[in-house]
Amino acid sequence: MSAKNGQTPSEQESRDVAEAARETEWTAPSFVRELFLGNFRLDLIHPYPQQSPEDKAKTDAYIAKLKPIIERVDSDEIDRTGELPADVVQELREVGAFGLKIPEEYGGIGLSQVGYGRTIGMVTSKDGNLTALLSAHQSIGVPQPLKLFGTPEQKKKYLPRIAKGAISAFALTEEGVGSDPAALATTATPTEDGKEFIINGSKLWCTNGTMAELLVVMARTPDKVKNGKPIPQITAFIVDTRAPGVTITQRCRFMGLKALQNAVITFENVRVPREDILWGEGKGLKLALITLNTGRLTLPMSAAYGAKAAVQVARKWAAERVQWGQAVGKHDEVAQMLGAMAADAFGIEAMAELSSALADQAQNDIRLEAAIAKLWTTEVGWKLIDDLMQIRGGRGYETADSLKARGEKPIAVERMMRDFRINRIFEGTSEIMHLFIAREAVDTHLKVAGDMIKPDIGAGQKIAAMAKAGLWYAGWFPKRLVGGGQIPGAYGEFGPLARHVRYVERTSRKLAREMFYAMGKHQAKLERKGKLLGRFVDIGAELYAISCAVVRAHSMRDLPHGRDAQRLAHVFAMRSRMRVRQLFSEIGSNADDATYKLAQDVLKGRYAWIEDGAIQAWPDEGTGAPPSAGAGSAGTPDKRASLSGERVATQVGAGA
């Protein structure tokens, strides 16, 4: 069964499609991958990678050019009307803001990933709607996959047009397709002569869709048959929205990002020439995943600059607001939040910037670094924004317009919160990111011991697999018991921060051992223990965050704020270590199984009586069918989303 013939794909079909899209080989090193294996490769991130003087100067000059335009934007008006001013969009075109990463030879600005991130971050600190416009276009729209996979002819045809301001969008998500691409229903049928494809279908949540001139459209092309079994083929096409049959059927509206140009787009017999296929037939999902390796890095940099703005508001208000005879920032509970915000803002920027710098180096495989950066910075950033709301109190909850009408400073904390919330959903929900990262984190173990834990293999195969795995683990496991983190004085070059480096080294080995124990304990059932896997991922994320903060602070030791950076990194690491201890404690003692079993009975309606007395929020009739299974669902109510069925992490597929 498949979505192509109108039926929901089976769990195995979903797994097969997702697994086929994975990058299966690790041809370059990865700091985070090694971290999960208990191998602390500090040399991969230390010394802290810096922008080259030339690239920094180029970025600084461009930001100086763009910043006055952004500063003039009336973000409250944009939020109020839900529209982007046409003159602002035109100004962005004129300064090349839609070609930030397009090489200069094609008319673009040619910024590095770090330079691009710094630029988008500056925009975010003022208005998330403009961030969505620019980043949905450049991070996952046409420019990035075209740069990576386009033919010379395609680049010459489209990149100059894009650099001049032709806006683009990404079209994957459908009504029944969030993070499960096997359910894709949009089709691209070749003509008899094979020179064109005819696209039919509908796409949901295409950010920039209402303004886009060009789209990357994911569609099912004819299946390939291997060993008598049809293999679904999903292909990426460049589609010009001026083509007959392309229709914007609805603009979608959201809680935040009120001016998000997000659309439902239908395709009715849209003819696309074969030469507008990106990369090749059947390579669409792999293209999407590879594109997201760098595309996801926009969100961490946006989170970093959103955190900067939040800290500034919290700092000034906590010093200005007096209660019980002193500034609220003097009261311990508020001070705890404020100090945590400052430390976390430092950590968020460290992870975002370092991960972007690794992308620029092009020496490492950054699929895990980018995924963890997206997951961790948006989760920690959301807590930071929530604390800002709490510190600001009623004035945080009040709109900027209302504050202004009362004669107070129109600081739009509630808008900041509404706009930030989508970051935990864009480009892979946190739950989907846990699955994605966990699948890559245990990849080595699955290659070594995967056959051993398969439930459907024979005794002879299992014995052979055990022998193979036993030999490998005999060499691997003892090395996870001892290391530099246990040696007093190790990593002394980091001075007072050395203890945190030692902690990461020895804790990474503990993490690797705990993952090994979990595989032995749960075997094939491990792939369905998403909450447990999520804890492993979160521990790895915290260890990566500590590493980023420490090496960044060390790189700043001789700068004017060097001592301040050391202090921020120290407090950040102390707090991160507290989170790691809690996560480890929950590995052995938790309510996961009981909660899961309860949830299944809730799904069956057994506990519907607890809803008695409330007016129905989900009407039984009159509003259409309920949405298809979303993040964290295997598509059926009685099965957990599985590790080996790792989903293509493009929930709200055209997100920024």
N, C-alpha and C positions, 0 to 999 in steps of 0.2 A: 504493500500500500504506500502511497505517496500523495503529497499535496497536488501533484501534477494531475492526478485523475480525480481530485476532489475529496480524497480521503486523508485522514490524519496519518502521518508517518508513524511507523512502529518505533519503539524505543531503540531497537537495534539499528534501524535506518538512520535515526538521528545520530547515534553514536558513530556509525560508519562515515556519514557525511562530515561530521565535526573532526573526526580523527584524520580523515583524508586531507583536511585543510591545514593540519598542523605542520609546522616546520619540524621535521623529525630528527634532524642532525644538529649537533652543536659543533660547528667548525671554528668558532672563536670563543675565547674565555668569557665567563660571566661571573662577576663578584657574588651576586645573589645566589646563583645556582650552586656555586662552591660553598656558600654559607649554609645552605640547606644540607649539603653533604658533609658538613663539619670540617670544611677545609677553609680556613680564614686567609683569603688571598688579599691582604692589605695592599700589596703592590699594584693591584688593579685600580685602586682609587686614590692612592697616596704616592706622591704628592697630589694635593687637590688640583684637578685639572682647571686651568685658568683660560679665559678668553685671550687670544693673542692680542698684542697691542693694536695691530691693524684692525682686527675685527671689532675690538672694543671701541676704537675711535670711530669706526664706520657706524656701529650701533648707536653710540652716543650722539653722533651728528644727526642720524635719522630720528631718534627719539626727540631731540631738540626741535626738529622740524614738525613732527606730528603732535607733540604735546600741546601746543597752543590751540590746535583744532579741538582736541579732546576736552581741554579745560573750558572751552566756550560752550560745550554741549549742556543743554538743560535736561538733566536726567530725570528730574521730577516731571517735567512736561512729557517726556517720552513715556514714562511709567503711567502717567495720567491718560494719555491719548492712545497708547498702545501702538504708536507709529514711529518709524525712524524718519527724521526730517530729510527730505530729498536733497537739500543743500549740503547737509553733513555728509551724506553718502557720496555726493559728487566731489566734495573736498577730499574725501578719503581716496577716491579714484585718482584725483589730480596729483596727490602726493605719493601714489604708488602703493597704498596700503593693502591692495588686493594682490600684490606681487612680492610680498616680503621675502619669501624664500625662493622665488623664481630667479635663476641665474641672470646676471646682467646682460649676457649675450642675447637673451630673449626679451629684454626690456624691463626685467624685474629689478628689485633692490638688492637681492643676493645676500640676505642676512644668514648667518649661521643659526643653528637650532637655539643656542643660548641667546643670541641677539634677537631672534624672533620671539623667544619666550619672554625676554625682558620687555620687549615692545608691547606684546599682548598683555603682559602683566600690568604695565602702566595703564593701558586702556581699561582693564578690569577694575583697577582701583577707583575709576570714575563711573563706568557704566557697563554692566554685564551684557546688555543687549548688543552693544557694539562688539564686545568680545565674541559673542555667539556669531554675529555676522561675519567677522573676519576669520575666526578660527574654524568654523564649520566649512568655510570655503577653502581654507589653506591647509588644515590639518587632515581632513578626511574627504574633502571635495576633490575636484578634478586635478588640481596642481600637483599634489603629493604623489598619487599613484602614477600620474603621467610622467613626473620626473623619474620615478623608480623603474617603471615598466614600459613607458611609451616608446614607440619607434621614433627614429629621427624625423620621419615625415609627420607623425602625430605631434611631436614637440614643436616643429616649425609651424604647424597649422594652428595649434591651440594656445601655446604658452604666451606668445606676444599679445594675443587677444585677451587672455586672462590678466596679464600684467597691466593692461590698460583699464581693467576694471570690469571685465565680464565675470559676473558672480556665478559661482557653481555650488552644487549640492550633491549629497550622497543619498541614494535611494536603495535601501535594502529592506527595511522594516515593512511588514504588511500586517493586516488585521490579526492574522494567526501566526505571525513570525516576529518574535522579539529576538531571543537569543538561540533559537532552534532553527537553523537555516534549512534543515531537511523539509520543513513545512512550506518552503517557498512555492508560491503558486504562479507568479509572473513567468510567462514563457517567451522565449525567443525562437521562432521557427524559421529555419533557413528556406529561402525561395528555391525553386526548382533548379535554377542555375548556380545556387550557392553564393551568389555575389552579395546578397542582402539577407538580413534577418527581420522578421516581423514580430514586434513586441506587443504583447497583450497582458494587461494586469493592472493592479492598483498598488500604490505605495503610500504608507502612512508615516507621519512625523518626519517629513523631509525638511530639515532646517535649511533656511534660505530658499525653500521651494517656491515661494511666492515671487521671488525676485530673480531666480536663477536663469541664466542663459544656457548653461551647460550642466548636465547631470552625469554622475556615474551611476548606472542602473544595473542592479544584479538581477539576472533572469536565468531560468532553466533552459538550457539548450538540450538537444536530444541526448538521451542516456547512451553511455557506452556499455557494451556487454563484455563481461569478463567471466570466464568459466561458466557461461550460461546465466550469469546473474547481472541484472541491469545496475549500472553504477551511475547515480545522479550526477549531472554536470551543471555547474553553476558558473556563469560567465559574466564578466564585467564589460559593459558597453559605455562609450561616450555618446550621450544623446543630446542633441540640440533641442531646446524646448520650443523652438519655432517650427519644428517638424509637425506636419499634419497628424492629428490624433493624440497629441500631448495636451492634457487638460488639467488645470488646477480646479479640483472639485470642492475644496474647502480649505479655509485657513484655520488652523488649530490655535486655541487660546489656552494659557496656562496660569498657574498660581503666581509664578514669578516670571521674569523676563517678558514683560507684557508686550514688548515690541518684537518678540521672536517671530521671524518670518517663516513660519512652519506650516507645511501644507500636506494635504492629501492630493496625490497626483495620479491620474489614470492614463493608461496607454492603450489606445485602440487602433490596432493595425498600424503601428508606428514602424516605418521602414528605416533601418539603420544599415549602412554599408559595412561589409565585413571588415574593411580596414579601420573601422572605429571600435573594434574589439581591443580591449586593453590586455596585453600580455599573451593571451591565447584562450581558446575554448576550454572550459572546465577549470580554469585557474582563478575564478572570481573570488572564492572564499579565502584562498591562500593569499591572494592579492590584498584582500581586506585586512587580514591578520597582520601581514607584513607592514602594510601602511600604518596600522594602528601602533606598531612598535614605536614609531616616532610621533604619530598623531596624538597618542594619549598624553604626551609630555606637555601639551598646552594646558591641560587642566591643573597639573601640579604648579606650574608657574602662575596660573591665574589664582589658584588657592593661596600661593605665597604673597601675592600682592593684595589680595583681598584681606589676608591676615594683617598685612602692614597697615592698611586703612583702619581695620578694626582695633588694633592696638593703639593707634593714635587717638581714636575717639574714646576708648576706655581710659587711657592715661589722662587725657585732659578733663574728662568728666569726673573721674575718681579724685582728681586733685581739686576740682572746682566745687563739687557738691559737698556740702557740710551737713552732717547729721550727728546729733548727740555731742556737739561741741568740737568735732574734728572732721577733716575730710574723710569721705567714705573709704578712700583708698588706705586709710590708716587702720580701719577695722579689719580684723584678721581674715574673716571669710572673703571679703572683697579683695584684700591684698593677695590671698592665695590664688584667686582667679586671675588677677592682673599679672602676677608673677608667672603663672602657668601660661598665660597668653603670650607673654614676651618670649619665654623659653620655647614654646611650641612654634611661634612664628619664625624663630631662628632655625629650628629643626626643619620646618616645612621648606623654607627657602634653600637650606643646605641640600636636602634630598632632591628638590626640583631642579636646582641649578646643576648639581653634580650629575644627575641622570641625563640632563640635556647635554652637558659637556661630553659625557661618554658617547652620546649619539654623534657628536661632532668629530670625535676622534676616529670613529668608524673602525675601531680595532677590536671591539668587544661585541658579543651578542647581548643586546639590551632588552630582549623581550620580557625578561623577568623584572629588570630594573624599572622599565617603563610601566609595567602592570602594577608593580608594588607602589611606585610613586603615585600613580593615579588613585589606587585604593587608599593608601595610608594618608596622603595629604588631604584628600577630600573628607575622609572620616574625621581626622584630627581638626581640620579646618572647620567642619560643621560644629564640633564641640566648642571651638574658639568663638565662633559667631554666636552660639547659644549663650556663652558666658558674657559676651558683650551685651546681648539683650538683657541679661539679668542685672548686670552692673548699671546699665542705663535705666532700667526699671520701666515705669510707665511711659517715660519719654522715648524709650526704645520701641515700645509697642504702638505709639502714636505716629501717625503719618507725618511726613515732612510738611505737607500743605497745612495740616491742622496746627502743627507747631508754629509755623510761620504766621498763621492767622492770629495766634495768641502772642506774637511778638518774641518768640523764642527762636534759637538757631534751628533751621530746618535740616537737621541731620537725620537722614533716612535709614535708620537701623533696621526698621521692619522691612524696608525694600531690600536692603542688603541680605537679610535673612531669607526672604522669598527667592531672591535671585540665586543665592548660593546653594539652596537645597537640591537643585537639579544635578549638581556635580556628583552626587552619590549614585546617580542613575545614568547620566550621559556616558556613552562609550563603554558600557559594561557596568551593570549594577554591582554594588559591593559583593553581593552574593555570587554573581556570575564570576567576578574577579577572583573570589576565593577558589572556585572550581578551576578556573583557568590556571592560576598560579600553582595550586596544589598538583594539578596534572603535570606541569613542567618540573615542579620541585621533586617529584618522585619518579621522574622519567628514568633515571639511572637504575633505580631499584626495580622498576617494572621490566627494564631490559635484562637485568640480571636474574631476578626472581619471579618475573611475571608468570611464567609457565607453572611455577610451583604452587601458586595460589589460585590458579584457574580451577573452577569447580568441575569442568567437563572433560578433563583429560584422563587418560588411562594411568594405571599404576606404574607401568614401565616408564612412561613419559615423565611422571611426577618424580620418580626416583632419579632419573637422569637430570631433571631440572634441579633437584635438591643437591645433587653432587656438584653441579656447575655453580650453583649459588653458594654452597658451602665453601668451595675453594676461593671464590671472590671475597666473601665476607671474612674469611680467615685472615686475609691480608688487610681488609678495610677496617674491620671493627676495632682491633687493638689500637689503631692510630687515633681513634675517637675517644680514647681514655686519657691520653696525656697530650700536653701541648704548652705553648709559650704562655698561655693565660694563667698557668699555675706557677710560673716562675716569678718570684718577687723582683721587681725592678725591670721586668721585660717591657719593651716599648717605651723606654725611658725618655726618648726624644720628645714624647708628648707631654712631659712634665707632669703637672697635677692631673691632667686628663688621661695619663697612662693607665690608671686603674680601670677606666671605662673601656679602653682598648683591650686590656686583659680580660675583662668581663665578657666582651663580645666574642673573643677567641674561644674561651672555655664554654660559653653558653651555646655557641654554634655547634660545638661537639655534643653537648647535651641534647640539643634539638635533633641532631642527626640520630643519636641513639634512641631518643623517644619515638621518632618516626619509624625506626627499624623495629622497635618493640611493638608498635601499633600494627605494623604489617604482619608480624608474627602472630599477634593476638587475634586480630580481626580477619586476616587473610582476604578472601574475595569480598567480604562484607565491608571492608574499609572504604571501598569506592563510594558507598552510599552513606557514609558517616560524614556528611558535609560539615556539620558543626565542629566535629573533632578536627577535620582537615583545616577548617577555617582558623582554629586556634594555632595550629602549626604555622599557617601562613602569617597570622598576625604576630607571632613571635619572631619569625624571620623578618617581617617588616620593621619591627621595633629595633632589631639588631642592625638592620641596614640603616635605619634612621640615626641611631647612636653613632654608627661609623661615619655617616655623612657629616653630622654635626661636629664631631671631634676633628676630623681632618680639615673641615672648613675653618674651625676656630684656630687650629694649628697654623693654617696658611695665613691667617690674619695676625699672627703673634707680633709682628713688627710694625703693624699699621697703627694709626692713632687710637682706634677702638679695639686694639688687640686684647687687652685685659678684660674688657667688657665681653668680648666674644668668648673668651675662655669661661667666664662666669656663666654666660647664657648656656653654653654647651654643657657645663657641669650640672646645672640645675635641670636642664633638659634630660640628660642621661640618667640622673637620679630618678626622675619621674618616670622615664621610660622603663627603667629597671623594675620599678614597682608594678607596672603593667605586665611585664614579662613574668614576674613571680606569680601574679594572679592567674595568668593564662596557663602556666605550667600546673598550678594547683588544680585547675579545672579539667586538665587532661585525665587525671585519675579519679576525680570526684565531681560528678555533674549530674544533671537531671535530663540528659539528652534523650535516652531511650523512653523514659516515662513521658516526656513532653511530646515526643514523636507519636507514640501510641495514642496519647490523648488527642493530638491533632487529627489523626485518621478518623477517630470517632466524631470529632467536631465536623469534619468534612461530610460524614454520613448523615449529619443532622441530629445525632443523638443528644447533643447539648443545645439544640436550638431553643430550648425552654429558657435559657438565660437571657434571651433577647426579648422575652415577653414584656409588654408594657411600652416598648419603644416604637415610635413610628418607623416604618420600614424605610431604610436608607437605600435599599436595593429593591425597587419595585419588581413584582413578579412578571408584569406584562407592560407592554406599551413603549419600552425603550430599546427594543432590539435584543439580540442575543448577548450574553455575558462575554467579556473578552476571553481570548484564548489564554492558556497557561503562560505565566510570565516567568520572571527571574526565579531561579531556584526550583522550578518544577520540571518534572520529567515528562509532563504532558498528560499524565494520568494521575488520579488522586491517591492511588495507593502505592506509588513508587517514588523513591527519592531521586533527585537529580544525581547522576552518577559521575564519578571521576573520569572513567574512561570515555564517557559521553560528554566530555568537556565541550561547552557551547562556544560558538563564535561570539565573542563578547561585544556585541554591538546593539545591546538593548537601547531603545530610542536611537536607532541606527544612524540618524543624521545629526546626532548631537555634536556639540562643540567640544 
